[in-house]
Amino acid sequence: MKIYAKDRQGKDHVLEGRDGWSVMEILRDGGLDVAAECGGACACATCHVYVTDGWFEKLPAPSEAEIDMLDMALAVEPNSSRLSCQIVCSDATDGIKVTVAPE
């Protein structure tokens, strides 16, 4: 399954997702600048991404914990911001497009 990611410098990357892994883990392992300070526990917002090209609507709604964390993030966009640690790779996310948000 493919993840299409744009880094903070605007460079495009095509990463191979792994079933059951979070998008954050794939971005981090792919060398993108995602701090992921809490390690994927939904306890920070350092893996904030913008989900683009219609993918935001295809994902399950964010949990209350994710919404609370996004409230503390910078440059949040109401119809695209998600925490990449909360997006799980599966056949349903094959082809997802994300942009790493500003720090």
N, C-alpha and C positions, 0 to 999 in steps of 0.2 A: 504494500500500500504506500502511496506517495504522499508526501507533505511538501507543498510548495511554500517556501518561506523567503521573506525579504528581510535582510538585516537592517540595522540602524543606518548603515551607509548607503542603502538602496540596492545592494547587490542581491540578486536572486539565487536561491539554493533549491535543489531538489533532493529531499532526504527520504530515506526508506523507513517507513513506520514499522513498528513491531506490535503485533496484536497484544492488547492489554497494557501496553506502556503508555505513559502520558506523552502528549505532544511536547511538554517541557523537557522530558528526558531525551527525546529525539533531537530537539533543538540544541540542548546542552552538549550532547554527545557528538552532534554535528559541527561543533565549534562556533555556534552563534553566541552572541553576547547576551546570555540570559543568566542572571545571577542565581536565581532559584535558591535564595538564602535559607529558606525553611525546608528545602529538600522535597517539596511537593506536598506539604501538609496543609496547604491552604491557610498559612499563618503569616504570609507577607504578600506583597504584590510585585515582587521582583521578576516574575515570569509573565508579566502583562503583555498581551499581544492584541492586535486588531485582527479579527476574523473577517475575511473579505470575500467578494464575489458570490454572495448569496449563501455562504456557508454558515453565517451567524444564525440564520433562521432554521437551519437544518439540525442544529445541536440541541440537546436537552437544555432546558432552562437552567440558569445558574442557581446554586444553592444559596440560602441566606448567608452562610459563611463566606462564600465567594463574593456576594454582593457587598458585604461588610468590608472585605479586603479591598475591593475595587474602589470603595468610597475613600480609601486612603491613598490610592494611586494617583499619579500625575497624568494629565492629558487623556482622561477617560472619555471615550465616545460611547454614547448610550446604545447604539445599534451595531457595535463591532467589538467593544472591549470584553475580553475574557482573560482568565488566568489559565495559561497553557498547562499548568499542573492538573487542571480539572477537566481537560479534554482527553478522553481515552481513545487511543488508536484502535480502529476496528475496520471492518469492511465498509461500515457506514461513513467513515471519515476519509476513505481513500480519495485523494485529490484535494483535500482541504488546503485552503490558502490562508496564510497568516503573515502578518508584518510585526516584527518585534517593536514594541512601543518605546518611546523615549524614556530614558532613566529619570 
